[in-house]
Amino acid sequence: MAAPLNIRNPLARELARKLAGLRNVTITEAVVGALEAELRREQARVPLAQRLERLADQALAKAGSGGREVREDERDALWTR
């Protein structure tokens, strides 16, 4: 059997207790489950630059060919009211 989990930080301890209560599990199981879920989330995270590149590619694909450059006054008008 593993040693019991000792959480010294009062806020961390309270959050772990709340999560354990909601999930009806031990504090250790709640902490392990939360850490596993967070690790999965981080590992699945796509970097911002990659997400923006994908969005730009999609926008270009939707725009198609035959477009024209936006003039500076047209661009400026988008930002003023």
GROMACS elastic network, one bead per residue, 0.5 to 0.9 nm:
[ bonds ]
;  ai    aj funct       b0    kb
    1     4     6  0.89153   500
    2     5     6  0.87192   500
    3     6     6  0.88257   500
    4    28     6  0.74538   500
    5    27     6  0.77327   500
    5    28     6  0.59629   500
    6    13     6  0.86560   500
    7    10     6  0.76197   500
    7    12     6  0.68920   500
    7    13     6  0.55590   500
    7    16     6  0.88271   500
    8    11     6  0.88588   500
    8    12     6  0.77675   500
    8    13     6  0.69884   500
    9    12     6  0.52921   500
    9    13     6  0.60577   500
    9    14     6  0.86446   500
   10    13     6  0.50524   500
   10    14     6  0.61135   500
   10    15     6  0.85966   500
   11    14     6  0.51159   500
   11    15     6  0.61125   500
   11    16     6  0.84854   500
   12    15     6  0.51570   500
   12    16     6  0.60410   500
   12    17     6  0.85467   500
   13    16     6  0.51184   500
   13    17     6  0.61581   500
   13    18     6  0.86846   500
   13    27     6  0.85554   500
   14    17     6  0.50408   500
   14    18     6  0.61914   500
   14    19     6  0.86408   500
   15    18     6  0.51085   500
   15    19     6  0.61742   500
   15    20     6  0.84837   500
   16    19     6  0.51847   500
   16    20     6  0.60011   500
   16    21     6  0.84957   500
   16    27     6  0.58014   500
   16    28     6  0.81944   500
   16    30     6  0.64775   500
   16    31     6  0.62367   500
   17    20     6  0.50382   500
   17    21     6  0.60531   500
   17    22     6  0.86194   500
   17    26     6  0.82499   500
   17    27     6  0.58758   500
   17    30     6  0.81213   500
   18    21     6  0.50779   500
   18    22     6  0.62122   500
   18    23     6  0.86306   500
   18    27     6  0.87502   500
   19    22     6  0.50985   500
   19    23     6  0.61191   500
   19    24     6  0.82166   500
   19    25     6  0.84044   500
   19    27     6  0.77457   500
   19    30     6  0.61244   500
   19    31     6  0.81906   500
   19    34     6  0.87163   500
   20    23     6  0.51736   500
   20    24     6  0.55836   500
   20    25     6  0.50125   500
   20    26     6  0.56287   500
   20    27     6  0.51852   500
   20    28     6  0.82009   500
   20    29     6  0.74265   500
   20    30     6  0.50290   500
   20    31     6  0.80324   500
   21    25     6  0.66531   500
   21    26     6  0.79854   500
   21    27     6  0.82973   500
   21    30     6  0.87473   500
   22    25     6  0.80376   500
   23    26     6  0.86192   500
   23    30     6  0.73527   500
   24    30     6  0.87415   500
   25    28     6  0.81197   500
   25    29     6  0.60434   500
   25    30     6  0.63074   500
   26    29     6  0.51504   500
   26    30     6  0.61939   500
   26    31     6  0.86717   500
   27    30     6  0.50153   500
   27    31     6  0.61479   500
   27    32     6  0.85616   500
   28    31     6  0.51800   500
   28    32     6  0.60905   500
   28    33     6  0.84388   500
   29    32     6  0.51536   500
   29    33     6  0.59231   500
   29    34     6  0.84461   500
   30    33     6  0.51406   500
   30    34     6  0.60569   500
   30    35     6  0.85589   500
   31    34     6  0.51200   500
   31    35     6  0.60912   500
   31    36     6  0.85331   500
   32    35     6  0.51474   500
   32    36     6  0.60859   500
   32    37     6  0.85617   500
   33    36     6  0.51339   500
   33    37     6  0.61250   500
   33    38     6  0.85928   500
   34    37     6  0.51279   500
   34    38     6  0.61428   500
   34    39     6  0.86019   500
   35    38     6  0.50817   500
   35    39     6  0.60968   500
   35    40     6  0.85978   500
   36    39     6  0.51194   500
   36    40     6  0.62145   500
   36    41     6  0.86297   500
   37    40     6  0.51597   500
   37    41     6  0.62169   500
   37    42     6  0.87190   500
   38    42     6  0.61603   500
   38    43     6  0.85634   500
   39    42     6  0.51203   500
   39    43     6  0.60803   500
   39    44     6  0.85479   500
   40    43     6  0.51613   500
   40    44     6  0.61497   500
   40    45     6  0.86089   500
   41    44     6  0.52201   500
   41    45     6  0.61609   500
   42    45     6  0.51082   500
   42    46     6  0.86563   500
   43    46     6  0.83725   500
   45    48     6  0.89997   500
   46    49     6  0.84453   500
   46    50     6  0.66165   500
   46    51     6  0.65324   500
   47    50     6  0.53854   500
   47    51     6  0.63778   500
   47    52     6  0.87930   500
   48    51     6  0.50380   500
   48    52     6  0.60963   500
   48    53     6  0.85054   500
   49    52     6  0.51551   500
   49    53     6  0.61031   500
   49    54     6  0.86400   500
   50    53     6  0.50672   500
   50    54     6  0.62432   500
   50    55     6  0.87145   500
   51    54     6  0.51664   500
   51    55     6  0.63244   500
   51    56     6  0.87391   500
   52    55     6  0.50284   500
   52    56     6  0.61324   500
   52    57     6  0.85706   500
   53    56     6  0.50882   500
   53    57     6  0.61721   500
   53    58     6  0.86337   500
   54    57     6  0.51171   500
   54    58     6  0.62406   500
   54    59     6  0.86886   500
   55    58     6  0.50700   500
   55    59     6  0.61647   500
   55    60     6  0.86240   500
   56    59     6  0.50731   500
   56    60     6  0.61542   500
   56    61     6  0.85571   500
   57    60     6  0.51516   500
   57    61     6  0.61477   500
   57    62     6  0.86796   500
   58    61     6  0.50534   500
   58    62     6  0.62380   500
   58    63     6  0.86454   500
   59    62     6  0.51297   500
   59    63     6  0.61390   500
   59    64     6  0.87994   500
   60    63     6  0.50690   500
   60    64     6  0.64165   500
   60    65     6  0.87466   500
   61    64     6  0.55361   500
   61    65     6  0.87185   500
   63    66     6  0.86300   500
   63    67     6  0.73917   500
   64    67     6  0.73826   500
   68    71     6  0.89841   500
   70    73     6  0.83511   500
   70    74     6  0.63342   500
   70    75     6  0.65090   500
   71    74     6  0.52149   500
   71    75     6  0.63076   500
   71    76     6  0.86694   500
   72    75     6  0.50815   500
   72    76     6  0.60714   500
   72    77     6  0.85522   500
   73    76     6  0.50132   500
   73    77     6  0.60858   500
   73    78     6  0.88187   500
   74    77     6  0.51246   500
   74    78     6  0.66881   500
   75    78     6  0.53885   500
   75    79     6  0.72445   500
   76    79     6  0.54696   500
   76    80     6  0.66750   500
   77    80     6  0.53016   500
   77    81     6  0.74982   500
   78    81     6  0.78406   500
